[in-house]
Amino acid sequence: MSSYKINEVFESLQGEGSYTGLPSIFVRLQGCPVGCPWCDTKHTWVVSPELKTTSDKVMAETAESDSWFEHTTEQLIALFSQHDYVAKHIVLSGGEPCLYDLTEITTSLITKGYSVQIETSGTYEIIAHPDTWVTVSPKVNMPGGRPVLSSAMRRANEIKHPVAMQKHIEELDLVLLLLGEQSAPNIYLQPISQQKRATDLAIKTCIARNWRLSLQTHKFIGIE
């Protein structure tokens, strides 16, 4: 039975993309080599053995931490019950969740009646149950040096792209070529840090391209 290194588990509302507003249980996995400069979860990047701890300690934390615990899927589902979580949508994020083979966890959760979403950079193969909803936020030319994979782009149920300036739109256009003849899924532009210039650019581009705007709703209403 597989186990997963987990930085954080919490229940909230999904604030981005197609599932905006849906009650969700977020499972943030530890580890990410992509290196996005604007990342707001840099504490998940490194898996330090000396920072391994228990789920009780992680769940009791009131601030971001680079500590992590390890659980199997069954232990994780038991943790949901222990904390009286009622949401039926699971978001596997990170870090970079696709560092892991996610077949077992996604299959188990879907079998038990959950819907499952993966949020990934598109720089690793996506290995998961076929009914898993895949959100690819393609990370282009990041310091980690990993290319966006055509297989990840073709697997995407939605593409969510952070933007701050015109070059980010141009980078997305190049990545969309990886789809080949396949039709693009819904494309969401997300202004980085809700900056006015970034928001104006995203709105203008969404209207011109018939794409969609994704705002980080959870940040506007002050929830995790």
C-alpha positions as CSV (number, residue, x, y, z in Angstrom):
1,M,0.0,0.0,0.0
2,S,1.4,3.4,-1.0
3,S,2.0,6.2,1.4
4,Y,2.2,9.9,0.7
5,K,4.2,12.7,2.3
6,I,1.7,15.3,3.3
7,N,2.4,19.0,4.4
8,E,-1.2,20.0,5.1
9,V,-4.8,18.9,5.2
10,F,-7.7,21.2,5.6
11,E,-11.3,21.8,4.5
12,S,-12.4,25.0,2.8
13,L,-13.9,26.2,-0.5
14,Q,-12.1,25.7,-3.8
15,G,-11.2,29.3,-4.8
16,E,-10.0,28.8,-8.4
17,G,-10.9,27.5,-11.8
18,S,-13.9,25.4,-12.7
19,Y,-14.7,24.2,-9.2
20,T,-14.7,27.7,-7.6
21,G,-17.0,27.8,-4.6
22,L,-17.1,24.0,-4.1
23,P,-16.5,22.7,-0.5
24,S,-13.3,20.8,-0.8
25,I,-10.7,18.9,1.3
26,F,-7.3,20.0,0.3
27,V,-4.4,17.6,0.7
28,R,-1.1,19.4,0.1
29,L,1.7,17.0,-0.7
30,Q,5.3,17.7,0.2
31,G,8.0,18.2,-2.5
32,C,8.4,20.4,-5.5
33,P,11.5,21.0,-7.7
34,V,9.8,23.4,-10.2
35,G,10.9,26.6,-8.3
36,C,8.3,29.2,-9.3
37,P,9.5,32.6,-8.0
38,W,6.1,33.8,-7.0
39,C,5.1,30.5,-5.3
40,D,3.2,31.1,-2.0
41,T,3.9,27.5,-0.8
42,K,7.7,27.4,-0.8
43,H,7.5,25.6,2.5
44,T,6.4,22.5,0.5
45,W,9.4,22.4,-1.8
46,V,11.9,20.3,0.2
47,V,11.3,16.9,1.8
48,S,13.7,17.1,4.8
49,P,13.7,13.8,6.8
50,E,14.4,15.7,10.0
51,L,11.1,17.6,9.6
52,K,9.0,14.4,9.4
53,T,6.4,14.5,12.2
54,T,3.0,13.2,13.1
55,S,-0.4,14.0,11.6
56,D,-1.6,15.3,15.0
57,K,1.2,17.8,15.2
58,V,0.7,19.0,11.6
59,M,-3.1,19.3,12.0
60,A,-2.5,21.4,15.2
61,E,-0.3,23.9,13.4
62,T,-1.7,27.4,13.0
63,A,0.8,28.7,10.5
64,E,2.6,27.5,7.4
65,S,5.3,25.0,8.1
66,D,7.8,22.8,6.2
67,S,7.1,19.8,8.5
68,W,5.3,16.9,7.0
69,F,3.8,13.5,7.9
70,E,3.3,10.3,6.0
71,H,-0.1,8.5,5.5
72,T,-1.6,5.8,3.4
73,T,-4.9,6.5,1.7
74,E,-6.8,4.6,4.4
75,Q,-5.1,6.6,7.2
76,L,-5.9,9.8,5.3
77,I,-9.6,9.0,5.0
78,A,-9.6,8.2,8.7
79,L,-8.1,11.6,9.3
80,F,-11.0,13.2,7.4
81,S,-13.5,11.5,9.7
82,Q,-11.4,12.4,12.8
83,H,-11.7,16.1,11.9
84,D,-15.4,15.8,10.9
85,Y,-14.8,16.9,7.3
86,V,-17.9,16.7,5.2
87,A,-16.8,17.9,1.8
88,K,-16.9,15.2,-1.0
89,H,-14.4,16.9,-3.3
90,I,-10.7,16.3,-2.8
91,V,-8.0,18.6,-4.1
92,L,-4.5,17.0,-4.3
93,S,-2.1,19.9,-4.5
94,G,1.4,20.7,-3.4
95,G,4.2,21.1,-3.9
96,E,3.9,19.1,-7.0
97,P,1.6,16.2,-6.5
98,C,2.6,14.4,-9.7
99,L,6.0,13.6,-8.1
100,Y,3.9,10.7,-6.8
101,D,2.1,7.9,-8.6
102,L,-1.4,8.9,-7.6
103,T,-3.3,5.9,-9.0
104,E,-3.9,4.3,-5.6
105,I,-5.1,7.3,-3.7
106,T,-7.3,8.7,-6.5
107,T,-8.8,5.2,-7.2
108,S,-9.6,4.7,-3.5
109,L,-11.1,8.1,-3.0
110,I,-13.3,7.9,-6.1
111,T,-14.4,4.4,-5.1
112,K,-15.5,5.8,-1.8
113,G,-17.7,8.4,-3.5
114,Y,-15.3,11.4,-3.6
115,S,-14.6,13.5,-6.7
116,V,-10.8,14.1,-7.0
117,Q,-8.9,17.0,-8.5
118,I,-5.1,17.3,-9.1
119,E,-3.4,20.7,-9.4
120,T,-0.2,20.2,-11.3
121,S,2.5,22.2,-13.0
122,G,2.4,19.9,-16.0
123,T,6.1,19.0,-15.7
124,Y,5.6,15.5,-14.5
125,E,3.6,12.6,-15.9
126,I,0.1,12.4,-14.5
127,I,-0.5,9.0,-13.2
128,A,-4.0,8.8,-11.7
129,H,-7.5,7.2,-12.0
130,P,-9.0,8.2,-15.4
131,D,-11.9,10.0,-13.7
132,T,-9.6,12.4,-11.9
133,W,-10.1,16.0,-12.8
134,V,-6.7,17.4,-13.8
135,T,-5.9,21.1,-13.5
136,V,-2.7,21.9,-15.3
137,S,-1.1,25.3,-14.5
138,P,1.8,25.0,-16.9
139,K,5.0,26.3,-15.4
140,V,7.2,27.6,-18.2
141,N,10.9,28.3,-18.0
142,M,11.0,28.0,-14.2
143,P,14.3,27.8,-12.3
144,G,13.9,24.1,-11.8
145,G,14.5,23.7,-15.6
146,R,11.7,21.1,-16.2
147,P,9.8,21.4,-19.4
148,V,6.0,21.2,-19.6
149,L,5.0,17.8,-21.0
150,S,2.7,17.4,-24.0
151,S,1.2,14.4,-22.2
152,A,0.2,16.5,-19.2
153,M,-1.3,19.2,-21.5
154,R,-3.3,16.6,-23.3
155,R,-4.6,15.1,-20.1
156,A,-5.8,18.5,-18.7
157,N,-9.5,19.0,-18.0
158,E,-8.7,22.7,-17.5
159,I,-5.7,24.9,-18.0
160,K,-5.1,27.6,-15.4
161,H,-2.3,30.0,-16.2
162,P,-0.9,32.7,-13.8
163,V,-0.2,36.0,-15.7
164,A,1.5,39.3,-14.8
165,M,2.7,40.5,-18.1
166,Q,2.3,40.0,-21.9
167,K,5.2,37.5,-22.0
168,H,3.2,35.1,-19.9
169,I,0.4,35.1,-22.5
170,E,3.0,34.4,-25.2
171,E,4.5,31.5,-23.1
172,L,1.0,30.0,-22.8
173,D,0.5,30.3,-26.5
174,L,3.6,28.2,-27.1
175,V,2.6,25.6,-24.5
176,L,-0.8,25.3,-26.1
177,L,0.9,24.0,-29.2
178,L,1.7,20.9,-27.3
179,L,-2.0,19.9,-27.6
180,G,-1.4,19.3,-31.3
181,E,-4.7,18.6,-33.0
182,Q,-6.5,18.1,-29.7
183,S,-9.0,20.8,-28.8
184,A,-8.0,22.9,-25.8
185,P,-10.1,22.5,-22.6
186,N,-11.3,25.6,-20.8
187,I,-8.5,28.0,-20.3
188,Y,-8.4,30.2,-17.2
189,L,-6.1,33.2,-16.8
190,Q,-5.2,34.0,-13.2
191,P,-3.7,37.4,-12.3
192,I,-0.7,37.0,-10.1
193,S,-1.3,38.5,-6.7
194,Q,-4.4,40.3,-8.0
195,Q,-2.2,43.1,-9.2
196,K,-4.2,45.7,-11.2
197,R,-1.9,45.5,-14.3
198,A,-2.1,41.8,-14.3
199,T,-5.9,41.8,-13.8
200,D,-6.4,44.3,-16.6
201,L,-4.3,42.2,-18.9
202,A,-6.1,39.0,-18.0
203,I,-9.5,40.6,-18.5
204,K,-8.5,42.0,-21.9
205,T,-7.0,38.7,-23.1
206,C,-10.0,36.6,-21.9
207,I,-12.4,38.7,-23.8
208,A,-10.2,38.7,-26.9
209,R,-9.6,34.9,-26.8
210,N,-12.9,33.8,-25.3
211,W,-11.0,32.4,-22.3
212,R,-12.1,32.6,-18.7
213,L,-10.9,34.6,-15.7
214,S,-9.9,32.9,-12.5
215,L,-9.6,35.0,-9.4
216,Q,-8.2,33.6,-6.2
217,T,-11.6,33.9,-4.5
218,H,-10.4,32.5,-1.2
219,K,-8.0,35.3,-0.8
220,F,-10.7,38.0,-1.4
221,I,-13.0,36.5,1.3
222,G,-10.2,35.7,3.7
223,I,-10.2,31.9,3.9
224,E,-7.5,29.4,3.5
